[in-house]
Amino acid sequence: MKIKAVRNVDVNGGVKNENLVLSVLVVGVLMASIDSTIVLLAFPAITQALHSNLSTIIWVILIYLLVTAVAATQLGRIGDIFGRSRVFNSGIMIFTIFSFMCGIAPTDITLIIFRGFQAVGGAMMTANSGAIIADTFRREKLGKAYGFTGMGWNVGAMLGIVLGGVITTFIGYRYIFFINVPIGIVLLVLAVKYIKDDKRENERLDMLGMGLLGTTLSMILYAGVRISSVGLNSVNVSILIMGFVLLLPFYFREKVFVNPVIKFSMFKNKVFKNSVLASMFQGLGFMGVAFMLIMYLQGVRGLSPFDASLLLLPGYVLSGILSPFMGRYSDRYGARLLATLGLLVMIAGIFVYFALTATSSVYIVLIGSAITGLGGSMFWPANNSAVMKSSEAGRFGTASGVLRLFGSMGIMGSFIIVIVTATLVIPRYLAFEIFVGTSKLIGGITNGFITGMHFSFVFLIVMLVISALLSLTRGNENMAENIKNSHL
């Protein structure tokens, strides 16, 4: 199948308006990422306004993460077939429309439903952004470009917490959704003008494969969330087992279908396989630390959700500033050593948190956050660049979707790990209340929680060590010759 070149090329062989394309992608990814966490500090206000309860409202954030994880590969594949710009631009429109619907939602159930549709739009953007970059930028600029989009996704997740606190405190929780509407409208106009590509031809959409994958991922992730929220029981275990069992028919279906949702031969490429798995384990380890620190600052130290998020913000700001420079470095010297070193720096930052006690200075969090932010700026753009450089030219959307799938699974898994770890030493209902900032620990429970937190840090460090080993042993990425030709 012949893949047509995307967009116009200037006389110097570069892409016209590539900086504008990158700007649209970064804003789109940033907007989708911010909304994965922006509701976190608004839970008390939403619960009160909609006369709901915490066990229900928690799904306002969980449904977004779940849908994003499940839809990533399918929407990336759809982008490969029907055009990445079409899917990305449609994602902006869907995201914007349902942001408005979330803002006017009259009940907790309607809000959760609208958030699910909003997540579909967000997944359409994030699952295809990496592919659009691979289509738009030449090899020597990929790392720098992924530095910006990596900055958008990872900084956005934490920035959402801060913005959620500011908007909820000074304006009202509904505006955490309304703020997306004017931004989305402007972004859609720019995206339609500058992000263009041609429709891919002669490929059928694997609807059965998409259905099987969506079902199995939904069951596995839903069971994990249920285990963290209500505990281990026969129903949750049954759902989890059924989810894994469904992986078998999906695998055999994809092996025989001509144009599968996930081309398993992609995983024969060691660079691709190790880079994707490194992303998942990095998410399991790093986001789990951020979640646990939020619980510590709010539950043990009694800080408000807004003040707690401010202590974590500097590290993400540092990561955002340095990511494009680190991406440029990975373009020049390769991703393997830079990404691995970044993970080791993140591990060093987590070791700083072992100094946290019930009476220690909270500014220890600032130091640890700065160190882990530095490590993140080294890992994210280099790792993302390695994934796309090791992908087939006609499978950029699939590769981008698979990367987002594994990254989202890491974030979901980290949330489950933290809640389960916390419930080993405190009641489950209290763990959720501390996480969203509606309660704090008192008496002798505090020391038990800190011990549990330190134990969880050990487990999360192990996740990052695994990620570092995968990164170190991935080999040196090389762009396939057909990727080069797609820019000629």
C-alpha positions in Angstrom: 0.0 0.0 0.0 1.4 3.4 -0.9 1.3 6.0 1.8 0.9 9.5 0.5 3.1 12.3 1.9 1.4 14.5 4.4 1.2 18.3 3.9 3.2 20.6 1.7 7.0 20.7 1.6 9.1 23.9 1.2 12.1 24.4 -1.0 14.5 23.4 1.8 12.8 20.0 2.3 11.2 21.0 5.5 7.5 21.2 6.3 5.6 24.4 5.9 4.1 25.8 9.1 5.6 22.9 11.1 5.9 25.2 14.2 2.2 26.0 13.9 1.3 22.4 13.6 3.4 21.6 16.7 1.7 24.4 18.6 -1.7 23.1 17.8 -0.7 19.6 18.8 0.8 20.7 22.1 -2.2 22.7 23.1 -4.5 19.8 22.1 -2.5 17.3 24.2 -2.2 19.8 27.0 -5.9 20.4 27.1 -6.7 16.7 27.1 -4.1 16.0 29.8 -5.2 18.8 32.1 -8.8 17.4 32.1 -7.5 14.0 33.3 -6.9 15.6 36.7 -8.5 19.0 36.8 -11.6 17.7 38.6 -9.5 16.3 41.4 -9.7 19.4 43.6 -13.3 20.0 42.6 -14.7 16.8 44.1 -16.0 18.4 47.3 -17.7 21.2 45.4 -19.2 18.8 42.8 -20.4 16.4 45.4 -22.2 19.1 47.3 -23.7 20.9 44.2 -25.0 17.7 42.7 -26.0 16.1 46.0 -23.8 13.0 45.3 -21.3 11.0 47.3 -17.6 10.3 47.0 -17.9 6.7 45.8 -19.9 8.0 42.8 -18.1 11.2 42.0 -14.7 9.5 42.0 -15.8 8.1 38.6 -15.7 11.6 37.1 -11.9 11.2 37.0 -11.8 7.4 36.7 -14.1 7.2 33.6 -11.8 9.7 31.8 -8.7 7.6 32.5 -10.5 4.3 31.7 -11.9 5.5 28.3 -8.6 7.1 27.3 -6.8 3.9 28.0 -9.3 1.7 26.2 -9.8 3.9 23.1 -6.2 4.7 22.5 -5.2 1.9 20.1 -8.5 1.9 18.2 -8.5 5.6 17.6 -4.8 5.5 16.5 -5.6 2.8 14.0 -8.6 4.7 12.7 -6.3 7.6 12.2 -4.0 5.4 10.1 -6.9 4.4 7.9 -9.0 7.6 7.5 -6.4 10.2 8.1 -4.8 11.4 11.3 -5.8 15.0 10.9 -9.5 14.1 10.5 -9.5 12.1 13.7 -7.4 14.7 15.6 -9.6 17.6 14.5 -12.8 15.6 15.2 -11.4 14.9 18.6 -11.1 18.7 19.3 -14.7 19.2 18.3 -16.0 16.3 20.4 -13.9 17.3 23.4 -15.1 20.9 23.2 -18.8 20.0 22.8 -18.7 17.6 25.8 -16.7 20.0 27.9 -19.7 22.4 27.6 -22.1 19.5 28.4 -20.0 18.6 31.5 -20.3 22.2 32.6 -24.1 22.2 32.5 -24.6 18.6 33.7 -27.5 18.6 36.2 -26.7 15.3 37.9 -23.7 13.2 38.9 -24.6 10.4 36.5 -25.0 12.8 33.5 -21.7 14.4 34.4 -20.0 10.9 34.4 -21.6 10.1 31.0 -20.5 13.4 29.5 -17.0 12.9 30.9 -16.8 9.6 29.1 -17.6 11.2 25.7 -15.2 14.0 26.5 -12.5 11.4 27.1 -13.2 10.0 23.6 -12.4 13.4 22.1 -9.3 13.6 24.3 -8.1 10.1 23.2 -8.7 11.0 19.6 -6.2 13.9 20.0 -3.6 12.2 22.1 -3.6 8.9 20.2 -2.9 10.7 16.9 -0.6 13.5 18.0 2.5 11.4 17.9 1.7 10.1 14.5 1.1 13.6 13.1 4.5 14.6 14.4 6.1 11.6 12.7 4.4 12.6 9.5 5.4 16.3 9.8 8.9 16.4 11.1 12.1 15.0 9.7 14.2 12.5 11.7 16.6 15.1 13.1 13.8 17.1 14.6 11.6 14.3 16.1 13.0 14.3 19.6 12.6 18.0 19.9 9.0 17.8 18.8 8.2 15.0 21.1 9.8 17.0 23.9 7.1 19.6 23.5 4.2 17.1 23.3 5.6 15.0 26.1 5.8 18.3 28.1 2.1 18.9 27.2 0.9 15.5 28.4 2.9 15.1 31.6 2.9 18.8 32.7 -0.8 19.0 31.9 -1.7 16.1 34.3 -0.2 18.0 37.3 -1.1 21.5 36.1 -4.7 20.3 36.0 -4.7 19.8 39.7 -3.5 23.4 40.3 -6.0 24.9 37.8 -8.8 22.9 39.3 -8.0 24.4 42.7 -7.8 27.9 41.4 -10.9 27.8 39.3 -13.0 26.0 41.8 -11.9 28.3 44.6 -12.3 31.6 42.9 -14.9 31.1 40.1 -16.8 27.8 40.5 -16.3 24.2 39.6 -18.4 24.3 36.3 -15.8 26.6 34.8 -13.2 23.9 34.9 -15.2 22.5 32.0 -16.3 25.8 30.4 -12.7 27.1 30.1 -12.2 24.4 27.4 -14.9 25.8 25.1 -13.2 29.0 23.8 -9.8 27.3 23.7 -11.3 24.4 21.8 -13.0 26.6 19.2 -9.8 28.6 18.5 -7.8 25.3 18.4 -10.2 23.7 16.0 -10.0 26.6 13.6 -6.2 26.5 13.6 -6.2 22.7 13.3 -8.5 22.6 10.3 -6.2 25.2 8.6 -2.8 23.8 9.4 -3.1 20.0 10.1 -3.8 18.2 6.9 -3.2 14.7 5.5 -4.5 12.3 2.9 -6.9 9.4 3.4 -5.2 6.0 3.6 -6.6 3.6 1.1 -7.4 -0.1 0.6 -7.7 -1.0 4.3 -10.6 -2.4 6.2 -11.4 -1.4 9.8 -11.1 -4.4 12.1 -14.4 -3.8 14.0 -14.4 -7.2 15.7 -10.8 -6.8 16.8 -11.6 -3.3 18.2 -14.6 -4.7 20.0 -12.6 -7.5 21.6 -9.8 -5.3 22.7 -12.1 -2.6 24.0 -14.1 -5.2 26.0 -11.0 -6.9 27.5 -9.3 -3.7 28.5 -12.5 -2.3 30.0 -13.0 -5.4 32.1 -9.4 -5.6 33.3 -9.2 -1.9 34.2 -12.7 -1.8 35.7 -11.9 -4.8 37.9 -8.8 -3.1 39.1 -10.6 0.1 40.0 -13.3 -2.0 41.7 -10.7 -3.9 43.7 -9.2 -0.6 44.9 -12.5 1.0 45.8 -14.6 -1.8 47.3 -12.0 -4.5 47.9 -11.3 -8.1 46.6 -14.4 -10.2 46.1 -15.7 -12.9 43.8 -17.4 -10.5 41.4 -14.3 -8.4 40.9 -12.0 -11.4 40.5 -14.4 -12.9 38.0 -14.5 -9.7 35.9 -10.7 -9.6 36.0 -10.3 -13.3 34.9 -12.8 -12.9 32.1 -10.9 -9.8 30.8 -7.7 -11.7 30.6 -9.4 -14.7 29.0 -10.7 -12.5 26.2 -7.2 -11.6 25.3 -6.8 -15.1 23.6 -9.6 -14.7 21.0 -8.3 -11.1 20.4 -4.8 -12.4 19.8 -5.8 -15.1 17.4 -8.2 -12.8 15.6 -5.4 -10.3 15.0 -3.0 -13.0 13.8 -5.2 -13.9 10.9 -6.8 -10.5 10.0 -5.0 -8.7 7.1 -5.1 -5.2 8.7 -5.4 -5.8 12.5 -5.9 -3.2 15.2 -2.5 -4.1 16.7 0.1 -5.6 14.4 1.9 -7.9 16.8 4.9 -8.0 14.6 5.6 -4.5 15.8 6.6 -6.0 19.1 9.3 -8.1 17.4 11.2 -4.8 17.1 13.0 -4.7 20.4 13.3 -0.9 20.4 9.6 -0.5 20.0 8.7 -3.2 22.6 11.1 -2.1 25.3 10.2 1.6 24.8 6.4 1.0 25.1 6.9 -1.2 28.2 9.3 1.3 29.7 6.5 3.9 29.4 4.1 1.7 31.2 6.4 0.9 34.1 7.5 4.5 34.3 3.8 5.5 34.7 3.2 2.8 37.3 6.1 4.1 39.4 6.2 7.9 38.9 2.5 8.7 39.0 2.1 6.5 42.0 4.6 8.6 43.8 2.7 11.8 42.9 -0.6 10.3 44.1 1.0 9.2 47.4 2.6 12.6 48.0 -0.8 14.2 47.6 -2.3 11.9 50.2 0.7 12.6 52.6 0.5 16.4 52.2 -3.3 16.5 52.7 -3.8 13.6 55.2 -0.7 13.9 57.4 0.3 17.5 57.1 -3.2 18.9 56.8 -2.5 21.1 53.7 -5.4 22.0 51.5 -5.5 20.3 48.1 -4.5 23.6 46.4 -1.4 24.1 48.7 -0.4 20.5 48.4 -0.4 20.8 44.6 1.7 23.9 44.7 4.5 22.0 46.3 4.5 19.5 43.5 4.2 22.0 40.7 7.8 23.3 40.4 9.1 19.9 39.3 6.6 19.7 36.5 7.4 23.3 35.5 11.1 22.4 35.4 10.3 19.3 33.3 8.3 21.4 30.9 11.1 23.9 30.4 13.8 21.3 29.9 11.9 18.7 27.8 12.3 20.4 24.4 16.1 20.7 25.0 16.4 17.1 26.1 14.4 16.1 23.0 16.9 17.9 20.9 19.7 16.1 22.7 18.1 12.7 22.0 17.9 13.6 18.3 21.6 14.1 18.3 22.8 11.2 20.5 19.9 8.7 20.6 17.3 7.9 23.2 18.6 4.9 25.0 21.2 6.4 27.4 19.3 9.7 27.9 16.0 8.0 28.8 17.7 5.5 31.1 19.6 8.2 32.9 16.4 10.1 33.3 14.8 7.2 35.0 17.8 6.8 37.4 17.5 10.5 38.2 13.8 10.0 39.0 14.7 7.1 41.3 17.2 9.4 43.1 14.4 12.0 43.6 12.1 9.4 45.2 14.8 8.5 47.7 14.6 12.1 48.9 11.0 11.4 50.0 12.1 8.8 52.5 13.1 11.7 54.7 9.4 12.7 55.0 7.9 12.2 58.5 5.0 13.6 60.4 7.1 16.6 61.5 9.7 17.0 58.7 9.9 20.1 56.5 7.4 19.9 53.7 10.0 21.6 51.5 11.7 18.2 51.1 8.9 17.7 48.6 10.1 20.6 46.6 13.6 19.1 46.4 12.4 15.7 45.4 10.0 17.2 42.9 12.7 19.2 41.2 14.9 16.1 40.9 12.2 13.9 39.5 11.1 16.7 37.2 14.6 16.8 35.8 14.5 13.0 35.2 11.1 13.2 33.6 12.4 15.8 31.1 15.1 13.4 30.0 12.9 10.3 29.8 9.6 11.4 28.1 10.8 13.0 24.8 13.6 10.5 24.3 11.3 7.5 24.9 8.5 8.8 22.8 10.9 9.6 19.9 12.3 6.0 20.1 8.8 4.5 19.8 7.9 6.5 16.7 11.4 6.1 15.0 11.1 2.3 15.3 7.5 2.2 13.8 6.4 1.5 10.3 5.4 4.6 8.2 1.9 3.3 7.7 1.5 2.5 11.4 2.3 5.8 13.1 -1.3 6.1 14.4 -1.3 2.6 15.8 2.2 3.1 17.4 1.1 6.3 19.0 -2.1 4.7 20.2 -0.2 1.7 21.7 2.2 4.1 23.5 -0.8 6.1 24.9 -2.5 2.8 25.9 0.4 1.5 27.9 1.1 4.9 29.4 -2.6 5.2 30.5 -2.5 1.7 31.9 0.5 2.8 34.0 -1.4 5.8 35.4 -4.5 3.7 36.1 -2.3 1.0 37.7 -0.5 3.6 39.8 -3.8 4.9 41.2 -4.9 1.3 42.1 -1.5 0.6 43.7 -1.6 3.7 45.9 -5.2 3.2 47.1 -4.6 -0.5 47.8 -1.4 0.4 49.7 -3.2 3.0 51.7 -6.0 0.6 52.7 -3.5 -1.7 54.3 -3.1 0.8 57.1 -6.2 3.0 57.0 -9.9 2.3 56.2 -10.8 2.4 52.5 -13.3 5.2 52.8 -10.7 7.3 54.6 -8.1 6.7 51.9 -10.5 8.1 49.3 -11.4 11.1 51.4 -7.7 11.9 52.0 -7.0 11.5 48.3 -9.5 14.2 47.3 -8.7 16.4 50.3 -11.9 16.1 52.3 -10.4 14.5 55.4 -7.0 14.1 57.3 -5.4 11.6 59.6 -5.3 12.0 63.3 -3.7 10.1 66.2 -1.7 7.0 65.9 -2.9 6.3 62.3 -0.5 8.9 61.1 2.7 6.8 61.8 1.1 3.8 60.3 0.4 5.7 57.1 3.9 7.1 56.8 5.3 3.5 57.2 3.0 2.4 54.5 4.0 5.3 52.3 7.7 4.4 52.6 6.9 0.8 51.8 4.9 1.9 48.7 8.0 4.0 47.6 10.1 0.9 47.6 7.5 -0.9 45.4 7.3 2.1 43.1 11.1 2.4 42.8 11.1 -1.3 41.7 8.7 -0.3 38.9 11.1 2.4 37.8 14.1 0.1 38.0 12.3 -2.3 35.6 11.6 0.6 33.3 15.3 1.6 33.4 16.3 -1.9 32.6 13.9 -2.1 29.6 15.2 1.3 28.5 18.9 0.3 28.7 18.4 -2.9 26.8 16.2 -1.6 24.0 19.1 -1.0 21.6 19.7 2.0 19.4 16.6 3.2 17.5 16.9 3.6 13.8 14.2 5.2 11.6 13.0 2.9 8.9 13.8 3.9 5.3 10.2 4.3 4.4 9.8 7.0 7.2 12.5 9.0 5.5 10.9 8.6 2.2 7.6 9.9 3.6 9.2 13.3 4.0 10.6 13.5 0.5 
